[in-house]
């Protein structure tokens, strides 16, 4: 599964699925562990489905340079 799929998971609020996918790489890269810690530490800020339901702006992945 590609990056676009993972971004869609994040945008849909499926953090557990993202963490499960990252756990596969924890033994081989420190970046995976850092990302897991980031996701858990900031999960209250990543409630994108609830934010959209309230009509709030969600700019994740919309920055210039993200393909």
C-alpha positions as CSV (number, residue, x, y, z in Angstrom):
1,X,0.0,0.0,0.0
2,X,1.3,3.4,-0.9
3,X,1.7,6.7,0.8
4,X,-1.6,7.9,-0.6
5,X,-3.5,5.1,1.1
6,X,-1.8,5.8,4.5
7,X,-2.6,9.5,4.1
8,X,-6.2,8.6,3.5
9,X,-6.1,6.4,6.7
10,X,-4.8,9.4,8.7
11,X,-7.4,11.7,7.2
12,X,-10.1,9.2,8.1
13,X,-8.8,9.0,11.7
14,X,-7.7,5.4,11.5
15,X,-4.6,5.9,13.7
16,X,-4.6,2.3,14.9
17,X,-4.2,1.0,11.4
18,X,-1.3,3.4,10.8
19,X,0.4,2.3,14.0
20,X,0.0,-1.4,13.1
21,X,1.6,-0.7,9.7
22,X,4.5,1.1,11.4
23,X,5.1,-1.6,13.9
24,X,6.4,-3.8,11.1
25,X,9.3,-1.4,10.6
26,X,10.2,-0.6,14.3
27,X,13.1,-3.2,14.3
28,X,14.7,-1.8,11.2
29,X,14.3,2.0,11.5
30,X,14.1,4.5,14.3
31,X,11.8,6.7,12.2
32,X,9.0,4.2,12.6
33,X,9.2,4.4,16.4
34,X,9.4,8.2,16.3
35,X,6.3,8.3,14.1
36,X,4.4,6.0,16.5
37,X,5.3,8.2,19.4
38,X,4.2,11.2,17.5
39,X,0.9,9.7,16.5
40,X,0.1,8.7,20.1
41,X,1.3,12.0,21.6
42,X,-0.8,14.0,19.2
43,X,-3.8,11.8,18.6
44,X,-6.1,14.3,20.2
45,X,-5.2,16.8,17.5
46,X,-5.7,14.3,14.7
47,X,-9.5,13.9,15.0
48,X,-9.9,14.9,11.3
49,X,-13.3,13.3,10.8
50,X,-14.8,15.2,13.8
51,X,-13.2,18.4,12.6
52,X,-14.7,18.0,9.1
53,X,-18.1,17.2,10.6
54,X,-18.0,20.5,12.4
55,X,-17.0,22.3,9.3
56,X,-13.5,23.1,10.5
57,X,-10.5,23.3,8.2
58,X,-8.2,20.3,7.8
59,X,-5.0,21.2,6.0
60,X,-3.1,17.9,6.5
61,X,-1.2,16.9,3.4
62,X,-2.4,19.9,1.5
63,X,0.9,21.8,1.7
64,X,2.9,22.4,-1.3
65,X,5.3,19.6,-2.2
66,X,3.1,16.7,-0.9
67,X,2.2,14.4,-3.8
